[in-house]
Amino acid sequence: MRTAIYLEDELLLQADRTAREMGVSRRLFSIAVEAYLRRRRNREILGRLNRVYAAEPGLKERRAVARMKRRFRSTIRESRPA
C-alpha cells in the first residue's frame, strides 16, 4: 500500500543515502518499520516472561524441580567412567 508521510529533510536525506548503500531504495522504510515492530513485540514477550517467572514457584513447581534435579544428578553419576 502506498502512503504519504512527513519526514524532516535531513532524515530523508540520511535514509535515502542509507537505502542506496544497502541497495534497497525506499523499501528501507518498510524494513525499518518491520524491524521496529519485531523488537517491540520481543520486548513485550520478554516483559510477560519476566512477570511470569518473577513470581515465587508454588509447591508443585518446587517438587517438580526437586525431581528433575535428582534425576539429573543420577544421570551424571551414571555417565561418569568408573
C-alpha positions in Angstrom: 0.0 0.0 0.0 1.3 3.4 -0.8 1.1 6.2 1.8 2.5 9.7 2.3 4.3 10.6 5.5 6.2 13.7 6.6 9.9 13.5 7.4 12.4 16.2 8.2 14.6 16.9 5.2 17.8 15.8 6.9 16.2 12.5 8.0 15.0 11.8 4.4 18.5 12.6 3.0 20.1 10.2 5.5 17.5 7.5 4.8 18.0 7.8 1.0 21.8 7.6 1.4 21.5 4.5 3.6 19.0 2.9 1.2 21.4 3.5 -1.7 24.2 1.9 0.3 22.0 -1.1 1.1 20.6 -1.3 -2.4 17.0 -1.3 -1.2 15.7 2.1 -2.5 12.9 3.5 -0.3 12.0 0.0 0.7 14.2 0.9 3.6 11.2 2.4 5.4 9.3 -0.9 5.3 12.4 -2.8 6.5 12.8 -0.3 9.4 9.2 -0.5 10.4 9.3 -4.3 10.4 12.4 -4.4 12.5 11.0 -1.9 14.9 7.7 -3.9 15.3 9.7 -7.1 15.8 11.8 -5.6 18.5 8.8 -4.1 20.2 7.0 -7.5 20.1 10.1 -9.2 21.5 10.2 -6.7 24.4 6.5 -7.3 25.1 7.1 -11.1 25.2 10.2 -10.7 27.4 8.2 -8.5 29.8 5.5 -11.1 30.1 8.0 -13.9 30.7 9.7 -11.8 33.3 6.4 -11.2 35.1 5.6 -14.9 35.0 9.0 -16.1 36.2 9.3 -13.3 38.9 6.5 -15.0 40.9 7.6 -17.4 43.6 7.1 -21.1 42.5 4.3 -22.9 44.0 4.5 -26.3 45.8 4.0 -28.3 42.6 6.7 -26.4 40.8 9.2 -26.8 43.7 8.5 -30.5 43.8 8.9 -30.9 40.0 12.3 -29.0 40.2 13.5 -31.2 43.0 12.6 -34.4 41.0 14.4 -33.0 37.9 17.5 -32.2 40.0 17.5 -35.7 41.5 17.2 -37.3 38.0 19.9 -35.0 36.6 22.3 -35.9 39.4 21.8 -39.6 38.9 22.3 -39.2 35.1 25.6 -37.5 35.7 26.7 -40.2 38.2 25.8 -42.9 35.7 27.6 -41.3 32.8 31.0 -40.9 34.7 33.6 -43.5 33.8 34.3 -46.0 36.6 
